[in-house]
Amino acid sequence: MRSLLFVPGDSERKLEKSLASGADVLIVDLEDSVSPERKSVAREIAGSFLRGLERPASQRLFVRINDLESGLADDDLAALVAAGPDGILLPKAESGRDVTRLAAKLNLHEARAGIDEGVTEIIAIITETALGTLSTATYAGSSARLAGLSWGAEDLSAAIGARNARDETGTYTDVFRLARALTILGAAAAQTTAIDTVFVDYRDEQGLRRECADAERDGFTAKLAIHPAQVAIINEMFTPSPQAVEEARKIVAAFASDPSAGVIGIDGKMFDRPHLRRAERLLARAG
């Protein structure tokens, strides 16, 4: 997956339009984009959308529930798991224990719905609170359902009292750069996908391209989107280039032909075992 598009769960029109967005993952949102008085309506609309869905085989569908301490998550799961989403997006996760808790709840709801245990995946947003940001190393081994970790700047800024997450140049300030870096490291430790956060100015295409390029360079392999106009750029920027794929194939082939080698020369450049692991990961993404 490269692009994950948030869609308000209480808007039938936006849900239907999202199917043509080209996003790899649609995230039906029951949390931030739905007002408190429309939560139950959103569950009904989202459930009907999921049950009647005809979508491309390549497109996956997750539901962002309300956080586990909100008092709303159990109702969200009861209404939506039986509709068969591919996964649940968990906001405001504070440690791997929250993923484990959610996995246990999913076991129960899958059993009640007659769904095979374990098929509903989990993506967690792990830096929306101070404790969550300081607990990013705890997700390794939390659940076999874990499919990705992402981070959030807006909720974190509110949690810590920051006036803004970015400085006057548009660059994240130190606290938020730390949260971003810890997400990459936490995802690597948990051997799962690192997903970059949203870029809120959906009219700024060049700004989005720059942020995608920085994210891909640093180890993110996907990005959240808040508007369909962002999807094509995200897909482009997180798709390995033909040149990168060709180089990765050469590296893998060279080591396959000499399995005992620690270092191999290709076209005048030296490549070692870390380069091989990176090439294998890139080819897996390209595939």
Contacts in CASP RR format, 6 or more apart in sequence:
PFRMAT RR
TARGET T0000
AUTHOR 0000-0000-0000
METHOD contacts of the structure
MODEL  1
MRSLLFVPGDSERKLEKSLASGADVLIVDLEDSVSPERKSVAREIAGSFL
RGLERPASQRLFVRINDLESGLADDDLAALVAAGPDGILLPKAESGRDVT
RLAAKLNLHEARAGIDEGVTEIIAIITETALGTLSTATYAGSSARLAGLS
WGAEDLSAAIGARNARDETGTYTDVFRLARALTILGAAAAQTTAIDTVFV
DYRDEQGLRRECADAERDGFTAKLAIHPAQVAIINEMFTPSPQAVEEARK
IVAAFASDPSAGVIGIDGKMFDRPHLRRAERLLARAG
1 24 0 8 1.000
1 25 0 8 1.000
1 60 0 8 1.000
1 193 0 8 1.000
1 222 0 8 1.000
2 24 0 8 1.000
2 221 0 8 1.000
2 222 0 8 1.000
2 223 0 8 1.000
2 234 0 8 1.000
2 235 0 8 1.000
2 238 0 8 1.000
2 239 0 8 1.000
3 22 0 8 1.000
3 23 0 8 1.000
3 24 0 8 1.000
3 25 0 8 1.000
3 222 0 8 1.000
3 223 0 8 1.000
3 225 0 8 1.000
3 230 0 8 1.000
3 231 0 8 1.000
3 234 0 8 1.000
3 235 0 8 1.000
3 238 0 8 1.000
4 23 0 8 1.000
4 24 0 8 1.000
4 25 0 8 1.000
4 26 0 8 1.000
4 27 0 8 1.000
4 62 0 8 1.000
4 123 0 8 1.000
4 195 0 8 1.000
4 222 0 8 1.000
4 223 0 8 1.000
4 224 0 8 1.000
4 225 0 8 1.000
5 18 0 8 1.000
5 21 0 8 1.000
5 23 0 8 1.000
5 25 0 8 1.000
5 26 0 8 1.000
5 27 0 8 1.000
5 224 0 8 1.000
5 225 0 8 1.000
5 226 0 8 1.000
5 228 0 8 1.000
5 230 0 8 1.000
5 231 0 8 1.000
6 27 0 8 1.000
6 29 0 8 1.000
6 33 0 8 1.000
6 64 0 8 1.000
6 198 0 8 1.000
6 224 0 8 1.000
6 225 0 8 1.000
6 226 0 8 1.000
7 14 0 8 1.000
7 15 0 8 1.000
7 18 0 8 1.000
7 26 0 8 1.000
7 27 0 8 1.000
7 28 0 8 1.000
7 29 0 8 1.000
8 14 0 8 1.000
8 15 0 8 1.000
8 29 0 8 1.000
8 33 0 8 1.000
8 34 0 8 1.000
8 42 0 8 1.000
9 15 0 8 1.000
9 28 0 8 1.000
9 29 0 8 1.000
9 30 0 8 1.000
9 33 0 8 1.000
9 34 0 8 1.000
9 42 0 8 1.000
9 45 0 8 1.000
9 46 0 8 1.000
9 49 0 8 1.000
10 33 0 8 1.000
10 34 0 8 1.000
10 38 0 8 1.000
10 41 0 8 1.000
10 42 0 8 1.000
10 45 0 8 1.000
10 46 0 8 1.000
11 45 0 8 1.000
12 45 0 8 1.000
12 49 0 8 1.000
15 28 0 8 1.000
15 45 0 8 1.000
15 46 0 8 1.000
15 49 0 8 1.000
16 49 0 8 1.000
17 228 0 8 1.000
18 26 0 8 1.000
18 228 0 8 1.000
19 26 0 8 1.000
19 55 0 8 1.000
19 59 0 8 1.000
21 228 0 8 1.000
21 231 0 8 1.000
22 59 0 8 1.000
22 231 0 8 1.000
22 232 0 8 1.000
22 235 0 8 1.000
23 59 0 8 1.000
23 225 0 8 1.000
23 228 0 8 1.000
23 231 0 8 1.000
24 58 0 8 1.000
24 59 0 8 1.000
24 60 0 8 1.000
24 222 0 8 1.000
24 235 0 8 1.000
25 59 0 8 1.000
25 60 0 8 1.000
25 61 0 8 1.000
25 62 0 8 1.000
25 86 0 8 1.000
26 59 0 8 1.000
26 60 0 8 1.000
26 61 0 8 1.000
26 62 0 8 1.000
27 62 0 8 1.000
27 63 0 8 1.000
27 64 0 8 1.000
27 89 0 8 1.000
27 224 0 8 1.000
28 46 0 8 1.000
28 49 0 8 1.000
28 50 0 8 1.000
28 61 0 8 1.000
28 62 0 8 1.000
28 63 0 8 1.000
28 64 0 8 1.000
28 80 0 8 1.000
28 85 0 8 1.000
29 63 0 8 1.000
29 64 0 8 1.000
30 39 0 8 1.000
30 42 0 8 1.000
30 43 0 8 1.000
30 46 0 8 1.000
30 63 0 8 1.000
30 64 0 8 1.000
30 65 0 8 1.000
30 66 0 8 1.000
30 72 0 8 1.000
30 76 0 8 1.000
30 80 0 8 1.000
31 64 0 8 1.000
31 65 0 8 1.000
31 66 0 8 1.000
31 67 0 8 1.000
31 91 0 8 1.000
32 91 0 8 1.000
34 42 0 8 1.000
39 66 0 8 1.000
39 72 0 8 1.000
39 75 0 8 1.000
40 75 0 8 1.000
43 75 0 8 1.000
43 76 0 8 1.000
43 79 0 8 1.000
43 80 0 8 1.000
44 79 0 8 1.000
46 63 0 8 1.000
46 79 0 8 1.000
46 80 0 8 1.000
46 83 0 8 1.000
47 79 0 8 1.000
47 80 0 8 1.000
47 83 0 8 1.000
50 61 0 8 1.000
50 63 0 8 1.000
50 80 0 8 1.000
50 83 0 8 1.000
50 84 0 8 1.000
50 85 0 8 1.000
51 83 0 8 1.000
53 61 0 8 1.000
55 61 0 8 1.000
60 86 0 8 1.000
60 87 0 8 1.000
61 85 0 8 1.000
61 86 0 8 1.000
61 87 0 8 1.000
62 85 0 8 1.000
62 86 0 8 1.000
62 87 0 8 1.000
62 88 0 8 1.000
62 89 0 8 1.000
62 121 0 8 1.000
62 123 0 8 1.000
63 76 0 8 1.000
63 80 0 8 1.000
63 85 0 8 1.000
63 87 0 8 1.000
63 88 0 8 1.000
63 89 0 8 1.000
64 88 0 8 1.000
64 89 0 8 1.000
64 90 0 8 1.000
64 91 0 8 1.000
65 72 0 8 1.000
65 73 0 8 1.000
65 76 0 8 1.000
65 77 0 8 1.000
65 80 0 8 1.000
65 88 0 8 1.000
65 89 0 8 1.000
65 90 0 8 1.000
65 91 0 8 1.000
66 72 0 8 1.000
66 73 0 8 1.000
66 76 0 8 1.000
66 91 0 8 1.000
67 73 0 8 1.000
67 90 0 8 1.000
67 91 0 8 1.000
67 92 0 8 1.000
67 93 0 8 1.000
68 90 0 8 1.000
68 92 0 8 1.000
68 98 0 8 1.000
68 101 0 8 1.000
68 102 0 8 1.000
69 92 0 8 1.000
73 102 0 8 1.000
73 105 0 8 1.000
74 105 0 8 1.000
77 88 0 8 1.000
77 105 0 8 1.000
77 106 0 8 1.000
77 109 0 8 1.000
78 109 0 8 1.000
81 88 0 8 1.000
81 106 0 8 1.000
81 109 0 8 1.000
81 110 0 8 1.000
81 113 0 8 1.000
81 115 0 8 1.000
81 120 0 8 1.000
82 109 0 8 1.000
82 112 0 8 1.000
82 113 0 8 1.000
82 115 0 8 1.000
84 113 0 8 1.000
84 115 0 8 1.000
84 120 0 8 1.000
85 120 0 8 1.000
86 120 0 8 1.000
86 121 0 8 1.000
87 120 0 8 1.000
87 121 0 8 1.000
87 122 0 8 1.000
87 123 0 8 1.000
87 147 0 8 1.000
88 102 0 8 1.000
88 106 0 8 1.000
88 120 0 8 1.000
88 121 0 8 1.000
88 122 0 8 1.000
88 123 0 8 1.000
89 122 0 8 1.000
89 123 0 8 1.000
89 124 0 8 1.000
89 125 0 8 1.000
90 98 0 8 1.000
90 99 0 8 1.000
90 102 0 8 1.000
90 122 0 8 1.000
90 123 0 8 1.000
90 124 0 8 1.000
90 125 0 8 1.000
91 125 0 8 1.000
91 128 0 8 1.000
91 155 0 8 1.000
92 125 0 8 1.000
92 128 0 8 1.000
92 129 0 8 1.000
92 155 0 8 1.000
93 99 0 8 1.000
93 124 0 8 1.000
93 125 0 8 1.000
93 126 0 8 1.000
93 128 0 8 1.000
93 132 0 8 1.000
94 129 0 8 1.000
94 131 0 8 1.000
94 132 0 8 1.000
94 135 0 8 1.000
95 131 0 8 1.000
95 132 0 8 1.000
95 135 0 8 1.000
95 138 0 8 1.000
95 139 0 8 1.000
96 124 0 8 1.000
96 135 0 8 1.000
96 138 0 8 1.000
96 139 0 8 1.000
96 142 0 8 1.000
97 138 0 8 1.000
97 142 0 8 1.000
98 124 0 8 1.000
99 122 0 8 1.000
99 124 0 8 1.000
99 139 0 8 1.000
99 142 0 8 1.000
99 143 0 8 1.000
99 145 0 8 1.000
99 146 0 8 1.000
100 142 0 8 1.000
100 143 0 8 1.000
102 122 0 8 1.000
102 143 0 8 1.000
103 118 0 8 1.000
103 122 0 8 1.000
103 142 0 8 1.000
103 143 0 8 1.000
103 145 0 8 1.000
106 118 0 8 1.000
106 120 0 8 1.000
106 122 0 8 1.000
106 145 0 8 1.000
107 117 0 8 1.000
107 118 0 8 1.000
110 116 0 8 1.000
110 117 0 8 1.000
110 118 0 8 1.000
110 119 0 8 1.000
110 120 0 8 1.000
111 117 0 8 1.000
118 144 0 8 1.000
118 145 0 8 1.000
120 145 0 8 1.000
121 145 0 8 1.000
121 146 0 8 1.000
121 147 0 8 1.000
122 143 0 8 1.000
122 145 0 8 1.000
122 146 0 8 1.000
122 147 0 8 1.000
122 148 0 8 1.000
123 146 0 8 1.000
123 147 0 8 1.000
123 148 0 8 1.000
123 149 0 8 1.000
123 150 0 8 1.000
123 193 0 8 1.000
123 195 0 8 1.000
124 139 0 8 1.000
124 146 0 8 1.000
124 148 0 8 1.000
124 149 0 8 1.000
124 150 0 8 1.000
125 149 0 8 1.000
125 150 0 8 1.000
125 151 0 8 1.000
125 152 0 8 1.000
126 132 0 8 1.000
126 133 0 8 1.000
126 135 0 8 1.000
126 136 0 8 1.000
126 139 0 8 1.000
126 149 0 8 1.000
126 150 0 8 1.000
126 151 0 8 1.000
126 183 0 8 1.000
126 186 0 8 1.000
127 133 0 8 1.000
127 136 0 8 1.000
127 151 0 8 1.000
127 152 0 8 1.000
127 153 0 8 1.000
127 156 0 8 1.000
127 179 0 8 1.000
127 180 0 8 1.000
127 182 0 8 1.000
127 183 0 8 1.000
128 151 0 8 1.000
128 152 0 8 1.000
128 155 0 8 1.000
128 156 0 8 1.000
128 159 0 8 1.000
129 155 0 8 1.000
129 156 0 8 1.000
129 159 0 8 1.000
130 156 0 8 1.000
130 159 0 8 1.000
130 160 0 8 1.000
133 156 0 8 1.000
133 178 0 8 1.000
133 179 0 8 1.000
133 182 0 8 1.000
136 149 0 8 1.000
136 182 0 8 1.000
136 183 0 8 1.000
136 185 0 8 1.000
136 186 0 8 1.000
137 185 0 8 1.000
137 186 0 8 1.000
137 189 0 8 1.000
139 146 0 8 1.000
139 149 0 8 1.000
139 186 0 8 1.000
139 187 0 8 1.000
139 189 0 8 1.000
139 190 0 8 1.000
139 192 0 8 1.000
140 186 0 8 1.000
140 189 0 8 1.000
140 190 0 8 1.000
140 191 0 8 1.000
141 190 0 8 1.000
142 190 0 8 1.000
146 190 0 8 1.000
146 192 0 8 1.000
147 192 0 8 1.000
147 193 0 8 1.000
148 187 0 8 1.000
148 190 0 8 1.000
148 192 0 8 1.000
148 193 0 8 1.000
148 194 0 8 1.000
148 195 0 8 1.000
149 183 0 8 1.000
149 186 0 8 1.000
149 187 0 8 1.000
149 190 0 8 1.000
149 192 0 8 1.000
149 193 0 8 1.000
149 194 0 8 1.000
149 195 0 8 1.000
150 183 0 8 1.000
150 194 0 8 1.000
150 195 0 8 1.000
150 196 0 8 1.000
150 197 0 8 1.000
150 224 0 8 1.000
151 179 0 8 1.000
151 180 0 8 1.000
151 182 0 8 1.000
151 183 0 8 1.000
151 196 0 8 1.000
151 197 0 8 1.000
152 179 0 8 1.000
152 197 0 8 1.000
152 198 0 8 1.000
153 165 0 8 1.000
153 172 0 8 1.000
153 176 0 8 1.000
153 179 0 8 1.000
153 197 0 8 1.000
154 165 0 8 1.000
154 200 0 8 1.000
156 162 0 8 1.000
156 165 0 8 1.000
156 175 0 8 1.000
156 176 0 8 1.000
156 179 0 8 1.000
157 163 0 8 1.000
157 164 0 8 1.000
157 165 0 8 1.000
157 176 0 8 1.000
160 175 0 8 1.000
162 173 0 8 1.000
162 175 0 8 1.000
162 176 0 8 1.000
164 173 0 8 1.000
165 172 0 8 1.000
165 173 0 8 1.000
165 176 0 8 1.000
166 172 0 8 1.000
166 173 0 8 1.000
166 176 0 8 1.000
167 173 0 8 1.000
172 180 0 8 1.000
180 196 0 8 1.000
180 197 0 8 1.000
181 218 0 8 1.000
183 194 0 8 1.000
184 194 0 8 1.000
184 218 0 8 1.000
184 219 0 8 1.000
184 220 0 8 1.000
186 194 0 8 1.000
187 193 0 8 1.000
187 194 0 8 1.000
187 195 0 8 1.000
188 194 0 8 1.000
193 221 0 8 1.000
193 222 0 8 1.000
194 219 0 8 1.000
194 220 0 8 1.000
194 221 0 8 1.000
194 222 0 8 1.000
195 220 0 8 1.000
195 221 0 8 1.000
195 222 0 8 1.000
195 223 0 8 1.000
195 224 0 8 1.000
196 211 0 8 1.000
196 212 0 8 1.000
196 215 0 8 1.000
196 220 0 8 1.000
196 222 0 8 1.000
196 223 0 8 1.000
196 224 0 8 1.000
197 223 0 8 1.000
197 224 0 8 1.000
198 223 0 8 1.000
198 224 0 8 1.000
198 225 0 8 1.000
198 226 0 8 1.000
199 207 0 8 1.000
199 208 0 8 1.000
199 211 0 8 1.000
199 223 0 8 1.000
199 225 0 8 1.000
199 226 0 8 1.000
199 230 0 8 1.000
200 226 0 8 1.000
201 207 0 8 1.000
201 208 0 8 1.000
202 208 0 8 1.000
202 226 0 8 1.000
202 227 0 8 1.000
202 229 0 8 1.000
202 230 0 8 1.000
203 229 0 8 1.000
205 233 0 8 1.000
208 230 0 8 1.000
208 233 0 8 1.000
208 234 0 8 1.000
209 233 0 8 1.000
209 237 0 8 1.000
211 223 0 8 1.000
212 223 0 8 1.000
212 233 0 8 1.000
212 234 0 8 1.000
212 237 0 8 1.000
212 238 0 8 1.000
213 237 0 8 1.000
215 223 0 8 1.000
216 237 0 8 1.000
216 238 0 8 1.000
220 238 0 8 1.000
221 238 0 8 1.000
221 285 0 8 1.000
222 234 0 8 1.000
222 238 0 8 1.000
223 234 0 8 1.000
223 237 0 8 1.000
223 238 0 8 1.000
225 231 0 8 1.000
225 234 0 8 1.000
239 286 0 8 1.000
240 248 0 8 1.000
240 282 0 8 1.000
240 285 0 8 1.000
240 286 0 8 1.000
244 282 0 8 1.000
245 282 0 8 1.000
245 283 0 8 1.000
245 286 0 8 1.000
247 279 0 8 1.000
248 278 0 8 1.000
248 279 0 8 1.000
248 280 0 8 1.000
248 282 0 8 1.000
248 283 0 8 1.000
248 286 0 8 1.000
249 279 0 8 1.000
249 283 0 8 1.000
250 266 0 8 1.000
250 267 0 8 1.000
251 264 0 8 1.000
251 266 0 8 1.000
251 271 0 8 1.000
251 275 0 8 1.000
251 276 0 8 1.000
251 279 0 8 1.000
252 276 0 8 1.000
252 279 0 8 1.000
252 280 0 8 1.000
252 283 0 8 1.000
254 261 0 8 1.000
254 264 0 8 1.000
254 265 0 8 1.000
254 266 0 8 1.000
254 271 0 8 1.000
255 261 0 8 1.000
255 264 0 8 1.000
255 273 0 8 1.000
255 276 0 8 1.000
258 264 0 8 1.000
262 272 0 8 1.000
262 273 0 8 1.000
263 270 0 8 1.000
263 271 0 8 1.000
263 272 0 8 1.000
264 270 0 8 1.000
264 271 0 8 1.000
264 272 0 8 1.000
265 271 0 8 1.000
END
